[in-house]
């Protein structure tokens, strides 16, 4: 029981440390992202570089994910409480979101098409045929 409690406290301490580091970085360097997001990015980089092991944060992360729906209740109540304000500002909220989403989809589509054309089979086939022709000309000479 004592060891599990230690692991639980350690996992919450690591998560809160990342949160506080993110807040501290945002206060130190004024960037346009919240401190919690910066802390989440620090946690992500710590996990991907294996500085932080998944086992170290598993218990608290599992607990937070299990009760995540309960954590969204205040947000839902806020949306219901200020629904008249949201409806009155719908143009200012929806139009930029719709335009940016469509623009992102179009740009990602063009980028994907370009990247696919770089690695397409037709391009590789032409490259192989060109090599074969060059080798055949080299053999004939």
N, C-alpha and C positions, 0 to 999 in steps of 0.2 A: 504494500500500500504506500509506503514511504517513497519508494523508487518511482512509482507511477505519479505521485504528487510532485516529485522533483521534476520529472519530464514535462508534466503539465505546466508547472510554473516557468520552466525554462522555455517552453514553446511560446507561451504568452509574452515572456520577457523579450524574446527575439522579435516577435511581431511588433510589440510596442517600441522597441529600440529602433526598428526600421521606420516606424511612423514618426517618432521624434527626430530621427536623423533627417527624414524628408522635410519635416517642418523647419528644422534648423537650417537646412540648405536653402529652402525657399526664403527664409528671413535673411540669410546671408547674401544670397544672389537673387535679386528680384526678377524671377522668371514668371511667365504667365500661367503656370500650372499650380494646382493646389499641392500642399505639402504631403497630403495622403497619397496622391498619385506618384509624387517623387519617391516617397517611401516604398510604395508598391514596386516601382522600377528598381530601387535598390535591392529589395527582396528578390526580384526576378533575376537581377545580375548576380546576386549572391548564390542563388540556387543553380543558375546555369554554369557558373564558374566553380561550383562545388565548394565554395567557402562556407556556405550554410548547407547542411544536409537536410534532406526532406524529413528524415526521422526526427530531427530536432523540432520541427514545427508541426508535425503531423497531428498531434492531439488537439491543439488549439485551433488549427485550421479546419479540422474535421468538425469540431464543435461549432465553429462559426458558420460553416457551410450548412450544417444540419439545421440551424435556427435562422438561416438567412431570410426566409419568408417573414418571420416575425420582425426582423430588422427593417423591412420595407413598409411596415404598417404606418409609422409616422410620416413617411413620404406620401403615402396614399391619402392619409388624412389631410395633409397639407394641400394636395392637389384638389381634393374635394372642397376644402375650406376656401381656397382662392380660385375656384373654378370660374367665377365671374370675371376676375382679372385676366385669367388665361384666355378666356373667350374673347374679351375685348382686345387683347393683344395677339390674337391668332395670326393676323397677317404678318406681324413683325417676327413671330416665332416660326410659322410654317413655311413661308416663302423662302427665306434663306436656307432652311434645312432641305427643302425639296430641290432647290437649285444646286446646292453643294453636293447633294447625293447624286443627282443626275450627272453633274460635271465629273464627279469622282468615278462613276460607272463608265462614262465615255472615255475618260483618260486611261483608266485601267484596261479597258477593252483595246484601245490603240496600243498601249504598252504590251499587253499580252500578245496581240497580233504581231507586233514587231519582234518580240522575243521568240515567238514561235517560228517566224519566218527565218530567223537566224539559225535555228536548229532544225529546220524542216528537212524532210527526207529528200525533197527535190533538190535542195541546195547541196546536201551531202552526196546525192547521186551524181550531180554535175561535177562535183569535186573529184569523185572517184573516177568518173569517165575521163576527166582531164588528166588525172595521174596516169591512167592506163594508156591514153594516147601519147603522153610524154614518154612513157616507158617503151612503147612500141616504136616510136620514132628514134629513141636512143638505141634500140636493138638493131634497127635497120641501118643505122649509120656506121 
